[in-house]
Amino acid sequence: MSLDEFLGSPWKKSHPTYESSVFSIKPAPEFSTAEVLVASLYRACGFKKYSENEVPKAGREFDKTTRATKSSQDEPGRIRVDTWRTVLHSVLESPKQPNQSSKRFLQLCPVVPDIALYSGSPRLAGNSWNPGGLIQRMIQIGSISRAEAESTWHRLFDALSVGPTDDLWARWLQEEFEFRGKGKRTWYEVPLEDDPGFPTEDQRELQFPAQQFVKDLDAVLSAKGRMTRRQWVSILESVLRLGAATHVLWLCSVNWKLWARAREILDGQSTAPATEDIRSRLVSGERRYLAYGNEAMAFVKQYASDYLVARIGLNLVLWMLAREEITVRSLASCDDVHKFFVLLEKHRGDIVGSGMWRYYSVLAEAEAKTIGCKKGIGSNLTEFVRYSLRQRKTAADTLRGYDQGYVLRPRGQSDRAPLVVSLGPVAVLALVHSCLKEAAGPRSVRKLCDHLAAYGVDVDLDDVANSELGKNLRMLGLVLDSPDAESGMLLVPPF
């Protein structure tokens, strides 16, 4: 690909150095729900080379076979066919959203691995993105070393597997799916791809959501034996959706900050920052991507729009340098970013003199709808955050309380009601457990506020006691009132 090809299609393919950098959002997020994240993680972790595109067809065939089988074909030692249909379409069925009510497809709660062979694809037709790949990438970026990432991935596979320590319901379900699927796929650990994150020297200085996600994932894995598998999957869902969404928002923010500094250098308003400044000011996460109790999607849209502007700008600079036969070999560390900025400062005259800002203006104007999140990548990014975090809308009003691990909920009953940051009960349980896992003694509610801040969710400590969050903490028995604690509340371990 050349500069001319990039100018003709800026979203089709990024510069190889940018594409392979830790700051590239890959795979590119699109629509996803919490259950889609879990199902795709099953496929990434234990079903090698089973693509998202295979799932809808396999689900239709599996459902068709179940419906076509007659009760007279019941096999000895197995439940009746009509009973199995009830399990699929009543017990395991996940509520459809209002725009899906007329569509016939399998949508099942991903309690056990083999369910992910037939349900939980982001799309019902066409090419789907791979949410499980995003989770895998988060583990690699958020781990201090390759060895730690591989250890976390292995323990995740073990936890997702159904073994003797799982409850009877889960063991029976997995056995039934394996039998009725006729051994379609074998569940075994898929090794991590060779896609390293930050070097160790960066990891020790940086703070960003994927680091907290890896710690919380470890806490969730350790809690598996204290509840039923269905309960544990719900806890896992809530951590996955918060971690994935804030990871994407962090990458959007970092790209924008890198581009803002690059622009200053090209305009002669700044010099190349030191590696330490890049770590602390440009790459480390902010404490506020979302604010508890406040509307969320306007900020999400702004982050997505800033990212798209930055992506165009950074890629354009890289292609301009390539045209001048100047190579930027890597953007895999903060030191690499420093070297990139030094190159920009050194060759500023050549880049600007070659029409950099003219090309940039033309691209920004031509791609205004995408940058405005009205179509394409911009729309996909906001849709990913919206549907990953919001409480699921259901076609059946009686099932409106199905999703309790949400992070966003509508303020009011209207379909157009704004989404505000508000943790569901399952999300509260998961986060309180995670933030207390390594605590040596009692902790005040400040610990929870700091924990959420690590994800970029801002909570005002002074407002917790009388807020919805405080009410949920009391309702779930997760706090004790104590005049000696900050906000008068001590956290209680939930499990």
N, C-alpha and C positions, 0 to 999 in steps of 0.2 A: 504494500500500500504506500502511496506517495502523498505529498501535500495536496496535490490537485484532487486526488481521490477523497481525501479527508474533507476538503472544502465542499465536494459534491454530496457527501453523505457522512456527516460528522458523528452520527450515533451508530453507524454500522460496525465500525471497528476502531478501537483505540490504538494509539501508538504502542508498540510492543513493550516499551519500558514502563509506560503507565499501566498497561493491562496486567503486567506481572508484579506491580508494586503492591505493598500492603494497604495502600489507600484506595485501591480500586474496589468498587462494590460488586462482588461476584459471588455467586451467580446473580444476575440482575433481578431484583425482587418484583413480583407481580402480586396478584390476588392470592391470599392465603388465609385460612382460619387456624385456630389453635389445633384442631384435630388434624388438619392437613399437615401442619408442622410435625406432629408426632408420627403420623403415618409415613411421611416422607423420610423422617429420621430412621424408622424401622428399615426402610428400603436401602438407605445409604449405609446403615450399620451392619445389616445381615443378609441382604439379598443382592449379591454382586451382579452388576450389569442389568438390573431390572429397572427399566426407565419409567419415568412418570407417564409417558405416552402409552405404555402397555396397560396401565391400570384400568381405565374406563372400559376397554374392550373385554379384558379379563373379568371385570365385574359383571358386565352384561351377560357374558357366557355362563358365568357361575350362577347368576340369578335365574337365567333361562333354564339351565339344567335342573335347578331346584324346583322350579315351577312345573317342569315337564314330567318329573318323576312321580309315579303313582304310588299311592300308599301300599298297594299290593307288593311293591318291590322293596318293602322294608327288609333290612338284613338283621339276622339274629345278633343280639347284643348291642344294637343301635336304637336310638330313639326313633319314633315314627317320623315319616317325612313331613306330615302336617305340623308336628311339634317343632321340627327343625325350621320350617318356614316361619313359625311364630317367633322362634328365637331370633331369626334374621330380621324380620320386618316389624317386630314389636319390642323385643328385649334389647337388641343391639342397635337398632336403627337410631341414627342421629337426626334430630329435627332439621327439616329443610327450611331454607329461607323463603320469604314470600315470593321472590321471583323464580323459585325452583319448584313450586308446589305442583305444577302440571307436568314436570319432567319425571321420567321413570329411570332411576339409576340407583345403585347401591350406595348408601351413605351410612356407614357404620362407625360406631365408637371404636377407636383402635386399642382395644383392651389387650390383644395378643398379637404377636408378629404376623401371622398368616392373614389376618384381616387386611393388612396393608397391601396384600397382593391384589385385592379386589375393590378397595375403597380408599378415598383420601387423596386423589389427584387434584392439583390446583385447577385443571381444566377438564371438561368432559369431552372435548374434541380439540384437535390441533396440537401444536407443540407446547408442552408445559415446561415451566422453569422448575428447578430442583431445590425446594426449601431445605431438604436434608443436607445438601451441599453447603448451604449458608451456615447451618449449625456446625457442621464439621469445620468450616473455615473459622468460625468464632472460637472453637476450642483450640485451634492451632495458633491463632493470633493472641488469645487470652492466656495461654500457658507460658510459663517462664522458660521452658525448653522443649525440645522435640520429645525427650523422654517423658516429661510430664504430660504432654498432649497425648502420646500413645497410651500412657497409663490410664488417663481419663477416658479415652475412647474404649479401651478394653473393659473398664469397669462399667461403662455405659452399656456396652454390648451384653455383659453378664446380667445387668439389671433388667434390660429389655427382654432377655430370654425368659422363657417359662421353665422353671425348674421345680424340684421337690419342695422348696420352701414357699412357693406360690400357693395361693388358696385353691381349693378344690375346683371352684368355678372356672378359674383361669386355666388350670391344667386340662379340664374337660373340654373347654372351648378350643384350645390349641389342638388337642387330639382330634376333635371333630373336623376342624378346618383342614388339617393335614390329610385326614381320611377322605373327605369329600372333594378335596382339591386334587386327589389322585397323585400326590407327590409332585405338584407343579414346580415347586422350588424348594431347595434345601436351605435351611437357616444356618449360616455359619459366619464367623466374624470377617468383615471386609476390612483390610488394613487401611490405615490413613494414607491419603495421597501425599506425594512429596510437594507440599505447598507451605513452606515455613513462614512463620510470623516474624515479629521483631526479634533482633538479637538480644541476648541476655542483658547487655549493658543498657539497652533502651528500656526493656521490661522493668528493670529495677527502679527506673526514674519516672516512668509514665503512669498515668491513671486514666482508665477508660472502661466503658461498660463490659466489654468482653472479659476483662480480668475478673470482675465481680461475678459475671455469669459462670465462669469456670468454678469459682469457689462455691457458688450456690448450687450448681449442678452436683458437686461432690456431696453437699449437704443433703440434697434430695435423694441421691443414690443411697446414702447411709440410712435414710428413713424408710426404705422400702419394706422392711420386715415388720414395721410397726402398724401396718394398715392393710386393707384389702388391696388387690391389684387395681381395681377400678378407682379407688380413692387415690392411690399412688400416681396413676396416670394423670388424674386431674391436677395433682400437685405439680407434676412434671410439666404439663401443658402451660400452667401459669408462669413458670420460670422461663420456659422456652419463648413464650410470646413477648414477655417484657424484655428479655435479653436480646432477642432478634430485632425488635423494633428500635430499641435504643442504640444498638450496634450500628444500624443503618443511619440513624440520625447523627451519631458521632462521626461516621465517615463523611456524611454530607457536610458537617461543620468543619472537619479537618480540611477537606478539599477547598472549601471556601476560604479558610484562613491562609492556606498555602498560596492560593491564587491571589488573594489580596496583597500578600507580601511580595509575590512575583511582580504584580502590577507596580507596586511602589518602586521596586528595583529598576524595572524597565523605564519608569518615568523619571528616574534619577532622584527620587525622594527618600530612598533608603539604601542601605548597604546589606550585604549578605549577613544574616544573623548567625551567631555561634550555635553550635550543636546543642548546647545546654538551653539556650533560649528557644530553639525549635521544639525541644522536648516539653518545656514548661509552658510556653505560650501558644504554640501552634498545634501540637499533636495531643497533649493531655486533654482529657474530656472536660466539658463544662459541668457545673453543678445544676444547670437548669435547661433541659430541653423541653420538659413538661412541668407545669406547676400544679400541685394538688388543688383540686376544687375549681380550677380555671379551664376555660375552653382550650382545646388542643389543636384542632385541625388547621387553624390559620397559621400557627407556628410551624406545624409539620410541612405545610405547603411552602412556607418561606424557606425552610431548610432544604427542601427538595429543589426549589427554584435556584437557590444559591449554589447548590451542588452542580446543577446542570450548566450554569454559567461558568463555574470553575472548571468543570470537565472540558468544556470547549476551549477555554483559555489555556489550561495546562497542556492539553494535547496539541493545540496550535503552536505553542512555544516549542514543544518537542519536535514537531514536524519542521518548523522553521530552522531549528538547530541542525536537524538532519540534512536539510537542503544545503546548509553551509558546511556539510561534512563534519559536524561536531557531534560526537556521540555521548549521550547520557546513558551510561551502562546499567544503572540500577537506581531504583527508589525504594529499596527494601529496608532502609534504616534512616534514622534522623541524621546520621552523618552523611548518608547519600543525598539527603535533601539539602544539607549545607553545601555540598559540592555542586549540586544543581544550581543553587542560588549564586554561588561564586561564578559559575559559567555564565549565568544571565548577566551578572554585573560586568564581567569581562567583555562579553559580546553584545552588550546592550545596543550599541550604535548599529551593528550589522542587522540585528533582529528588527529594530524599529525602522531602520532605513529601508528594509526590504518589504515594507507595507504591512507590518504586523497589525497595527490598529485598524487599518482599512479592512483587512480580512476579518478581523474580530467583529467589527461593526456589521459587516455583511452577514456573517453567520448568526449573530445575535438577533438581527432583524428577521432573517429567513426562518429561524427556529423559535420565534416568539411564542407560538402556541404550545410547543413542547416545554419551553422554559417556564411558561405560565401554568404548567401542570394541567393543561386542558386536553392533552392527548399524548400518546406515546410513552416514553420513559417517565416523564414527569407525572403523568396520571397514574402509571403503574406504581410508582414509589408511594404516592399518597394513599392509593388504594391498599397497598400492602400494610402500611401502618394502621390505617383505619380498621380493616377487617381482622388483623391480627390482634389488636388490642381491645376493640369495642365488644360489648356484650352482644352475643349473637341474637339477631332478630329471627323469630320463628314464624312459619306460616300458620301454625296452630297456636292460638293465643294461650291455650292451657299449658303449653310448654315454654312460655316466655322466661321462666326461671331456670331453664336447663343449664345455661352457662353461668358459673359462679366464680370463674377464675379471671374475669375481665380486668382491664386497667382503665378503659374508657366506658362511660355509659351516657345515654342521652339525657339531657336536662329537660324532662317533660315527655309527654306521650306522642307528640307530633313526629311524623317521619322526617321533618326538617329541623327538629330540635338539635341544637349544637351538642357536640360530644365534650364532656368534661372529664378531667382526670379523677377517677374514683375507683379504688381497689375493691374487687369483689371478695367475699369471705374466703374463698379458696386461695386467692392471691395473698391475702393477709396472713393466712396460716403458713403458706410457703415461705414468705419473707421473714416472718417472726422466727420460724424454725431456723432459717438460714443464717440470720444475723446473730442468733444465740448459740449456734453450733460450737463455736470455739470460745465462748465466754466462760471465764473461770468462776464467775459469780453473778449475782443479780445485775441487771442492766436497766437503765431508765429508758423511756421511750425515745430519748435522744439517739440511742443506738439504732433504732429503726429509721429515724430521719436521716442519719448519716449513711445508713445502708442504702436507702432510696436515692440519696444524693450521688452515690457511686454509679448509679444508672443514669443520672441526669434528671431525676425526678425531684423537684424542689418541694419540701414540706416545711411550713412554718411551725416550729416547735411550740410557740405560744398558743397556736390555734388548735393543736391536736386534741386537747382534753374535751373541748366542746364541739368538735367537728364530727363529720360522718365517720372519719377514720377512728376517732376515739370511741364513738358509739359501737362500731364494729368490733374493736378490740375488747370492749367490755362484754358485748353480747357473746363473743366466742370464748370468754374466760381467759384471755391472753394477757391481762394486766391486773395488777393489784394496786389499789389506791394507797399511796404512801406520801405523807407530807415531806419526807426527806428526799424524795426523788424529783428530778426535773419534770415539770408539768404535773407533779403529784402522781405519776404512774410508773410502776415497775413492770417490766415484761416478764411473762411466764412462759416457759417452754411448752409448746402445744402437744408434743409427743413424748 
